[in-house]
Amino acid sequence: MPLAFDPKRPFPHIPNLTLHLAILVRDAAGMERFACVQVPPTLSQFVQISRRSEQGFVWLEQVIVANLSMLFPGTELLESEPFRLVRHGEISVEEQSEAGRLLEDVEEGVRQRQFAPISVLLAAEQMSTRLLDILVHNLGVSPENAYRTGTPLALGRLSGLAAPDRPDLHYPSLRQTTPTALVKRRQLDVFAAIRQGDILLHHPYESFQPVVDFLEQAAADPDVLSIRSTLYRVGPRSAVVDALLAARRNGKQVGAVVELAARFDETSNVNWARTLEDAGAHVVYGMIDLKVHAKVTLIVRREGPNLRSYVHVGSGNYNTATSKAYTDLSLFTCNDEIASDAADVFNYLTGYAAPKTFRKFLVAPINLRERMRALILREIDWQQRTGQAHLIFKTNTLIDLEMAQLLYKASVAGVRVDLIVRGACCIRPGLAGVSNNIRVRSIVGRFLEHSRIYFFANGGDDEVYVGSADLRPRNLDRRVEVLVPLANPSLVRRLRDEILALYLADNVKARELRSDGQYVRVTRAEDEPPLSIQQLLAEGMSIDRIP
């Protein structure tokens, strides 16, 4: 539907993240007129074309542009270019919100997002200054937030190209595996397997199903007394929530910390919060000043005359869909100190407990920053004493100023610092006298790198933490995050030798950050075999895995 702009027709409202065409035409009287047309999001964003034996695709907006004369008959088309708005997406939950109205307040915030202030105006690179000025002026966008880009807008639409029946263009199906300790789940239950030793899963190469099994078995087990879990982005359909609902039907005490402020998942989370409440679960909507981003589940089970707690800590969400596309880590343990820390975290989230320290956990915003600082300084001390210190951090983002300064300090002291950072990184490696010993790389491949791993050589007594926290101010100071240490030496060796070592050796999907801030694809010598960690793990490289 064409939307005109003149004294009787106000400038049209442009919803968030929708793609539009900005159009200039000249009418029969010689006047230049502005209009816009929305590219229909409900239609396929690609139109397939055929020429002889070849097939191709064009963007839907290209087809619309080619036929604009049908929408504006009797006018001369002067210009048409696509543009897109990104509106402010944060929903603030005020402390004075009434507890009974919090869900309604979040829902209203989601509805108002379509009218939120504009953060960014993205326009096609070819858009004229005149047409861009019309948009900037009438949308109220500050000029510094208006960008021309040569990249097609709304790149998420490229997923539509995966639909055609072309197996030769698709990755082979991923055959997820299961650790041998959990293979005989139906004969050897999950709890028994965890009692035999801590279990680490590396998703998506290893199935997320054991996490679901963990909860489903707890829901059905008459000896399980309570289940508590954090829910951040579980998706519109969730086997995890289904297990919690089954637990309630079976009379278990169920507590869920549902983060209503998980951006763009608010509606799904509000629905799950209501469903869990209706089932009789105790639901907490996060915390007023902090987002609950930690991924933790605590199950308390009666075993003879005693109680034993089982814990799952992950780097990824309790989401069966993203577990097939994101790389993440899951730890199962019944370690008493970790279980006590998990209980303290839930008491902090659901009550008025204010713990200052933890036995094993690093918890933001309580002790995570302080402990990370101490661990990096400890590594500097080891370098000064032995000359053998090494830090390996794998994280999504590294933009915290204090952490960056500490890593520079470690480099100056001679510590080897290897950083595997998928996204933004404020470190500049290779600067003389500052960061000679720092290497930064990013792996971009089939799966979204989402796991967080923090390795400290610790004078030969390797120490590794995994969990949900990135090194950015919001994760260290404004979110509830949990990192957990791996206590089992074999799991530490596995992370060091089978996972981190391969990330650092990848010469297919790796890009390295240079001192000028530019990323360059890693090149390999002619006689060097290609090595892609994602491909190797997808092919089941580890010998302790079975299909």
C-alpha positions, 0 to 999 in steps of 0.5 A: 500500500503506497503511503503519501505525504502532504498537508492532508496526509501526515508522514506515515508511522514506520514500525520497528525493524520493518523494511520500506521503500522511500520514493520520490515522484513528480506529479502531472503538475511538476511537483515532487512528492514523497511516498513510501511503501512497506516491503510485505514481511509476510511474503517470501523475501526472495522471488525465484527467476529462471533463465534457460537452465539456470535459476536465481533469486531477486529481492522482493523489493527489487520486484516492487521497484520494477513495478512502481508505475502500477502504484503511482500511475500518471507520475514520473518516478525519480528515485526509490531506495530501501530504508529501515528503522531500529527503535530503542528496544529496552523496556524499563521495569520501574521499582514502583510497579505493583507486583500484580501489574508487573506482567501487564507493564512488561506487555504494555512496554512490548506494545509501545516498542513500535513507537519507541525513539529511533536509535538508528536509520539505515538507508541504501548506499545509493540514497540521495542526500535529498531523500535521506534529508526528508527521512531524517527531518520527518522522522526526527532522527539526529543526522549522526544516527543516519547511516548509508550502507552498501549491505542489503538491509535486514540481512536476517531475510537471507535465511529464506535462501535455505528453503530451496530443495538444493541439498548440495548447498546445505551443511550435512545433518549434524549427528549429535552425540551423547557422553558414554556416562549418559548413554544408558540413561534408561538403565543408569539414571541421570542422577546415578551418572552424576554421582559417578562424576561431573559431566560436561556437555559441549553443545551442539556437538553433544545433544541438549537432550540430557538437560531435558532428561535431567528435568524430566526425570526429576519431575517424575522421581518420587524422591525429588523434593524441589526444582529451581531454575533460571529461565532467560530465553526458553523460546515459545515452545519449551520442553524445559518448561514442560518438565517444570509443569510436570513436576508441579503436577506431581507435587514437587516444589518448583521455583522459576526465576523468569527474566521478563526483561530478556530483550525481544523475548518478553512476550514469550517469557510473560506467557511462561510466567503466567503458565507456571504460576497457574500450575502453582509454581513459585515464579520470580520475575527477575530483579528490579535493578539487574537482569538475571542472565545466569543459567542454573538449575538446582534439584534437591533429592531425598536419598535414604536419610539424607538430602542430596542436591544436583546442579546444572550450570550452563553458558547457554539458554534452556532452549532446545532450538538454539542448542542446535545452532549455538556452541555452549557448555553444560556442567552437571555436578552434585558437588556439595560446595557448588550445590550450596553456592547454587542454593545461595544464588537462588536465595539471593534471587527469590528472597532478601539474602545478600551473600558477599562470598561464595565457595566456588561460584563467581557471581556477578555483581557480587564477586565476579569482577573482584575474583577475575581481577585476582585471578589475572593478577595471580597469573602475572605473579606466576609469570614473574616466578616461573615464566610459564603463565598463560591465560585463554579467555573465550567470550562473546564480547570483551569491552570492559575497560578494567579487564582490558587494562589487566590483560594489557598489564599481564602482557607487559609482564610476559603472560601469554594471553590468547583471546577468542572473542566472537564479537566486539573486542576493545583490546588491540593486540601486537602493540609494542611494549603494551600487547606484544603477548596478546593474540585475539581471534574470532571464529565465524562458522556454521554455529554461533560461538556462544560458550564462555571459557576462562582458563588460567594456567595457575603455575601448572595447576590449571583452573577453568571457569565456564558459565554465562558471563562475558567481559563487559560492564553490563555482565560484570555489574548489571546482571546476575551471572554465574561462572563455575570452576571445573573440579574434575582434572579430566574435564579441565584437560578436555577443555584445554586440549580438545576444545581451546587448543583447537580454537587456537589452531583453527585456520579455516574459519578463524580471523585474527585481530590486528593492532590497527583494529582490522580483522584478517582471515587466517592464512595457512602455509601450502603444506599446512592441512586445513583445520576447522574446529566446528567441522572436526567436532561436528564429525565426532572427533572426540573418541569418548562419544558415540552416536 
